[in-house]
Amino acid sequence: MTKLAIALIALLLALAGIVVRKTYYALPVRELKRRAAKHERPAVQLYRAVAYGNSLRTLLWLYIGLTSAASLVLLARLLPVWASLLIVGPLLWIAFSLIPATRTTKLGTRLAVLVTPLAAWLLNYLYPLLSRGAATVERRYKTPAHTGLFERDDLLELIKRQQEQADNRLTDEELEIVKRTLSFSDRSVGDIMTPLKRFKTVLAADTIGPILIDEVHQSGQEFALVRESRKGEFVGTLAFRQLNLESQGKVSDAMRPTLYYLHEDDSLSQALHAFFVTNHPLFVVVSNAEEQVGVLTIADVLKQLLGHVPGDEFDQYADPSAVAARHAAVSEETPVKTDDEVVE
């Protein structure tokens, strides 16, 4: 009867080892380290053992293997071998297949926290031996971990799952940027351009004054195309940011007399390259027949890539004092951590 009790205890210890192993690796090691750095419980305690890496895995497998073998041997002395296998085998199969697939429990977490001091103490002495053994096995037998991703749709599905994950710390904006980046090359210039008839145009001979500036403001656009005459060719572009209530003279004096072109079938990647090469924020879009059909700005491309144009309303980049003052204001509002709050 004593031998049977010892055999059952050994089997329970093996099952407990499987539960502890699942709890240790329920979170990726990087995430457990982050939580430990923030002094979150029980991550602080668990990371004491998990920090030993593959040495902990080796120790746990040795423990599970020894306790499982001990329970099988002890039962074999009391029962026929086939009966021992029928008891131990299915239990271990259930433990290895079902327990890792379930969520961590409070009981499992408490058990892992309870055994961590002993595990950390053993690893402190056995680490040199276990690490060499684990490294040898990994070099010879372990295959590179597969990401499970094969094409872009798999990555998009992963992002969708990440958005629904309860402990997700990526913002919706960050995930949306990733999704937009993945589909960026699928869009063409013609998909996002502003049709020419909807784009603000002015005449080179127009006088810059309150009326023109008000029209500019009402359009909501940052640029205008400049014509030589009402039905003439475009001869340049006018940046609205350069205009203010003190602006005067003719449009021709303030316009930029250079035009650049993109084809409506060009990809957005090609458009972005064109912006980079020319350093010009506006392109006229043409068709196969060289007909001017629309306008594309760098803001259009950034909105497609990022969902919006990043930044605030600050526009005094020509004033070093304003730039310095802006950051000084942010520094004053940011609290300084004390030594006790900094985690090395």
Secondary structure by P-SEA (a helix, b strand, c coil): caaaaaaaaaaaaaaaaaaaaaaaacccaaaaaaaaaacccccccccccccccaaaaaaaaaaaaaaaaaaaaaaaacccaaaaaaaaaaaaaaaacccccccccaaaaaaaaaaaaaaaaaaacaaaaaaaaaaaaaaccccccccccccaaaaaaaaaaaaacccccccaaaaaaaaaaaacccccccccccccccbbbbbccccccaaaaaaaaaacccbbbbbccccccccccccccccccccccccccccccbbbbbcccccaaaaaaaaaaacccbbbbbcccccccccccaaaaaaaaccccccccccccccaaaaaaaaaaaaaabbbbccccccc
